[in-house]
Amino acid sequence: MITINNELELADKLASDMLLNIVSCNGTYSVEEEDLMELSTDGVTLCYKEEYQDLFNHWYDYYTNLLESYSE
């Protein structure tokens, strides 16, 4: 049995890892998470570049739904 204290944090980590894996073509070349990010319009917060945000959102939603289905 595995206990998950923060499902949203785990979904975020899993989605980030999946995004890195996809963008790096499954290890064909090395990509760091910072390569996919930029400062938001407030100049303080890091966020994914526009071309990566939808893909991250897809995987974040996928993992959030998956984790929630197991916690019910």
N, C-alpha and C positions, 0 to 999 in steps of 0.2 A: 504494500500500500504506500502510495506517495501522497504527501500532504503539500498542497500548494497554497501559500499564504496570500499571494497577490496575483490573481489571474491576469489582470491587465498588464502588469509589468512583465510577466512571462510571455504573453501574447506579443508585446512590443519587442522583446528580445528575439523570439522565434521569427517574427516577421522581418526584423532587421537582418538576421542571419540568412533567411531565405532570399531576401533581396540581394545581399552580397554574393550569395552563391549563384544566383541567376545572372547578375551583371558580370561576374567574373567568368562566365561561361563554364560553370562547374569546375573551376580550378585551372582553366586554360591560361589565364593571366591574373595577376594579383590586383585586387581592388581593396582599398581601405574605405571604411564608412565615411571618413572625412571627404573623400573624393566625390561622394554622392550628395554632399550637403553644402548649404550656403547660409549666409546670415539672412534672417527674415527682414522685412521692411522696417522693423523697430531697431535694427542694427545690433541687437543683443542676442536674440534667440537663434539657435541653429535649427534648420529644417531641411527636409529633402528638397533637392532641386526639382523643378516642375516635372521634368521627364521621368522622375523616379517616384514621385509622391503617390500617384494612382496605383502603382504596383505594390508599394508598401501598404497602402490602405486596403488593397485586396487581401493581402496575406494577413494583415492585422485583424481584419474582420473574420477571415477564415479561422484563425487560431482562437480568437475570442469566442466565437460560436462553438467551436470544438470543445474548448475548456469548460464553457458554461454547460454544455450538454452532459459532460461527465460529472459536474458538480450537483446536478439535480437529483 
